[in-house]
Amino acid sequence: MNEDTGKLDGATTVGQQLDQLVGLISVLRDRLMGMTEEAVERVAADERVKRLNQEVRELADRLSKEGKDAAGQATSFVQEQPITALGLAFGLGFLIAKILRRSPGRY
């Protein structure tokens, strides 16, 4: 076999040619197996990505729904008890201002 081209030489015996052919088939088989393994790994990775993508979508939908529910509850609370809501907002603002004044790295 010519090592540069991978072709069988004309000056070899039939037995040598068969041995060379068996060697070439073995190399091809190994390459195909490697390519098959890579393809299987890619398919598995694609499936994992699809599954994760679906989970992220479901989580985003759930969080969006929960956020809308919480906003609706807050709106209802403010409408039902405006004085209490105003007092809570003032108290939280006061506490945050106190904390920020004491913080050493303030702007």
Helices and strands as residue ranges (DSSP letters): H 14-80, H 82-102
